[in-house]
Amino acid sequence: MIPVMIVLIIFGSIAAVIIAPMYFRSQERQRMLETVRSAIEKGEPMPENLTDAIARGARIPPPASPDRDLRTGIIWLGVGVGLAAMGWALSFEDPDATFPLIGIACFPAFIGLAFVAMYFINRGRR
């Protein structure tokens, strides 16, 4: 009985951490939309900062730019280097773990290199 309770508590807390913010965010969005609806029905003009807040809440992605490509490429390169470093660190305990992890690390590293290449290709275009 105790192990079942422990598993339920662990998975319940994980679900609560994920679901609670989503619920509260949807409630906040619902209140904002009700405010906008009542303002439109009364014929009042909508403030500019309100439209900005609605656009942020809609999670509109920022436009593609060379700087964004460089940032994304550096992050992917960091993930690849981190996986390669983990393979190197694990080689002290198990020498057979090095090459598979370095092979896996090549995937994010090459994605990062592609983003960095896109930065250099699109650098002149703004």
Secondary structure, 3 states (H helix, E strand, C coil): CHHHHHHHHHHHHHHHHHHHHHHHHHHHHHHHHHHHHHHHHHCCCCCHHHHHHHHHHCCCCCCCCHHHHHHHHHHHHHHHHHHHHHHHHHCCCCHHHHHHHHHHHHHHHHHHHHHHHHHHHHCCCC
